Amino acid sequence: MSRDLSTIGRALAAPARATFLAVLMDGSTRPAGELARAAGVSAATASEHLGVLLDAGLVDCVPRGRHRFYRIADDSVAAALEQLGHLCPPAPVLTHAQHRGRRDLLRARLCYDHLAGRLGIALTRSLTGRGWLDPADLALRDDGERAMTALGIDVAALRAGRRPLTRSCPDWTERHPHLAGALGAALATHFTGQNWLTRRPGGRGLDVTAAGRRALTGTWGLDLSGLETAPGSLRTAG
């Protein structure tokens, strides 16, 4: 059955709407006013743009009292936007702050609710290298389930949920897949809950703490050397 891709194309055509989606790609729920400020548009204009994204099914609206908050519709939308990042041309870097922000996204970031960038790739490679994930499709193997349970991840509860336990998500900066799905989200939550990772204010970027570096390189076997440097070019993404 054919699909009308123009509906999504029109929804993504405005720079302000692309900015809204980029801000929400960290899995957050944000008010319209905050999104308007991020895109540099008026409240009325933001409302119109958000209506387009709602009609296209790219975002959800969550009423809280008199206010309306917005979020990415679900993880499948986030994955589709991440995939589109492969097709996007490089955006110009006009300020030092923009360069630093893009460098930070390349090193470690949230892709909706799971880890991406060099950190996400390092995690995925560690889990496949240990034989815990199948390298072909990132399915969790029996050894991996036992190891995750021993490390405090409730795999049985994740498996009982509605989301796929594991899913391969294309990483638009590293050109390799990283781990998504319920397990990917649970690991990101676990790492931030242990204060191994801290979120950068106002964005998707993550910092690895000293305790996190010890735990991630020791217990989890991650190679974090790729987080030390970053090339100058980076592509845009949703």
C-alpha positions in Angstrom: 0.0 0.0 0.0 1.4 3.4 -1.0 1.9 6.2 1.5 1.5 9.9 1.2 4.9 11.1 2.3 4.0 14.7 1.4 2.1 15.0 4.6 5.2 14.5 6.7 7.3 16.5 4.2 5.0 19.5 4.7 5.1 19.1 8.4 8.9 19.2 8.5 9.3 22.0 5.9 9.3 25.0 8.3 12.5 25.7 10.2 10.5 26.5 13.4 8.8 23.1 13.3 12.2 21.4 12.8 13.5 23.2 15.8 10.6 22.1 17.9 11.2 18.5 17.1 14.9 18.8 17.7 14.3 20.3 21.2 11.8 17.5 22.0 14.1 14.7 20.8 15.5 14.4 24.3 12.2 12.7 25.3 11.1 15.8 27.3 7.7 17.4 27.5 7.8 21.1 27.1 5.3 24.0 27.1 4.6 25.9 23.9 6.2 29.1 25.2 9.6 27.3 25.7 9.4 25.9 22.2 8.5 29.3 20.8 11.6 30.9 22.4 13.9 28.1 21.1 12.7 28.8 17.6 12.6 32.5 17.9 8.9 32.8 17.0 5.9 34.4 18.6 3.4 32.4 20.7 0.7 32.7 18.1 3.1 31.4 15.4 4.3 28.6 17.6 0.7 27.5 18.2 0.1 27.3 14.4 3.3 25.3 13.9 2.4 22.9 16.7 -1.0 22.4 15.2 0.7 21.2 12.0 2.9 18.8 13.9 -0.1 17.5 15.8 -2.1 16.9 12.6 0.9 15.0 11.2 1.1 12.8 14.2 4.6 13.8 15.1 3.9 15.3 18.5 1.3 14.8 21.3 -0.3 17.5 23.4 -0.5 16.9 27.2 -2.8 19.4 29.0 -1.8 20.3 32.5 -4.3 22.6 34.0 -4.6 25.7 31.8 -1.3 25.0 30.1 -0.5 22.7 27.1 2.7 20.7 26.9 4.1 18.9 23.9 6.3 15.9 23.3 7.4 13.5 20.5 4.4 11.2 19.8 6.3 8.0 20.5 9.6 6.2 20.0 8.8 5.2 16.5 8.5 8.9 15.5 11.8 9.6 17.2 13.5 6.7 15.3 12.1 8.0 12.0 13.5 11.5 12.7 16.8 10.0 13.7 16.9 8.1 10.4 16.1 11.3 8.5 19.2 12.8 9.9 21.2 10.7 7.5 19.6 12.7 4.6 19.9 16.2 6.0 22.6 18.5 4.7 25.1 20.0 7.2 23.7 23.1 8.9 26.0 26.2 9.2 27.8 26.7 12.4 27.7 30.5 13.1 28.8 30.7 16.7 31.3 29.0 19.1 28.3 28.0 21.3 26.7 26.2 18.3 30.0 24.4 17.6 30.4 23.3 21.2 26.7 22.1 21.3 27.1 20.0 18.2 30.4 18.6 19.4 28.6 17.6 22.6 25.8 15.9 20.7 28.2 13.9 18.7 30.0 12.6 21.9 26.9 11.7 24.0 23.3 12.5 23.8 19.8 11.3 24.3 17.9 10.0 21.2 14.4 10.3 22.6 14.9 8.2 25.7 18.0 6.1 24.9 21.7 6.8 24.5 23.1 7.9 21.2 26.3 9.4 19.7 29.7 7.9 20.5 28.5 6.9 24.0 25.5 5.0 22.6 27.7 3.2 20.0 30.2 2.3 22.7 27.4 0.8 24.8 26.0 -1.2 21.9 29.5 -2.5 20.9 30.2 -3.5 24.5 26.9 -5.4 24.8 27.4 -7.2 21.5 31.1 -7.9 22.2 30.2 -9.6 25.4 27.7 -11.7 23.6 24.7 -10.2 25.5 23.1 -8.8 22.3 22.9 -10.4 18.9 25.0 -8.3 16.6 22.6 -8.9 13.7 19.5 -7.4 15.2 20.5 -6.5 18.8 18.1 -9.1 20.3 18.9 -9.8 23.9 20.5 -13.2 24.4 20.0 -15.5 27.4 23.5 -14.6 28.8 22.6 -10.9 28.4 19.3 -11.3 30.2 21.0 -12.9 33.1 23.7 -10.3 33.2 21.2 -7.4 33.0 19.2 -8.8 35.8 22.3 -9.2 37.9 23.2 -5.6 37.2 19.8 -4.4 38.4 17.8 -4.1 35.2 14.3 -5.8 35.5 14.2 -7.4 32.1 11.0 -9.4 32.9 9.1 -6.2 33.5 10.5 -4.6 30.3 9.5 -7.7 28.3 6.0 -7.4 29.6 5.5 -3.9 28.4 4.1 -2.7 25.1 7.4 -1.6 23.5 9.9 -3.9 21.8 12.5 -5.1 24.3 15.3 -4.1 22.0 15.5 -2.3 18.7 18.3 -1.1 16.4 18.2 2.7 15.9 20.4 4.3 13.2 22.7 6.9 14.6 22.8 9.9 12.3 26.3 11.1 13.5 28.1 7.8 13.9 26.6 5.9 10.9 26.2 2.8 13.1 23.1 1.5 14.9 22.7 2.0 18.6 20.4 0.2 21.1 16.9 1.5 21.4 13.6 -0.1 22.7 12.6 -0.7 26.3 16.0 -2.0 27.2 17.8 1.0 25.7 15.6 3.4 27.6 16.0 1.4 30.8 19.8 1.6 30.5 19.7 5.3 29.9 17.5 5.8 33.0 19.7 3.5 35.1 22.9 5.4 34.1 21.4 8.8 34.8 19.8 7.6 38.0 23.2 6.4 39.2 24.6 9.8 38.4 27.0 8.3 35.9 25.6 10.6 33.3 24.3 14.2 33.7 22.2 16.1 31.3 23.4 19.4 29.9 20.9 22.2 30.6 18.5 22.9 27.8 19.6 20.2 25.4 20.1 16.6 24.6 23.8 16.5 25.4 25.2 14.3 28.2 28.3 14.4 30.3 30.0 11.4 31.8 30.8 11.9 35.5 34.0 10.6 37.1 32.0 7.9 38.8 30.3 7.1 35.5 33.6 6.7 33.7 34.8 4.2 36.3 31.5 2.2 36.2 31.1 2.3 32.4 34.7 1.3 31.6 34.9 -1.2 34.5 31.6 -3.0 35.1 30.1 -2.3 31.7 33.2 -2.6 29.6 32.7 0.5 27.5 35.5 2.0 25.4 35.0 5.8 26.1 38.1 6.9 24.2 35.9 8.2 21.4 34.3 10.7 23.7 37.6 12.7 24.0 37.7 14.2 20.6 35.1 15.1 17.9 35.5 16.0 14.3 34.4 19.4 13.1 31.4 18.4 10.9 28.1 17.2 12.2 24.8 16.7 10.5 21.5 18.1 11.6 18.7 15.8 12.9 15.2 15.9 14.1 
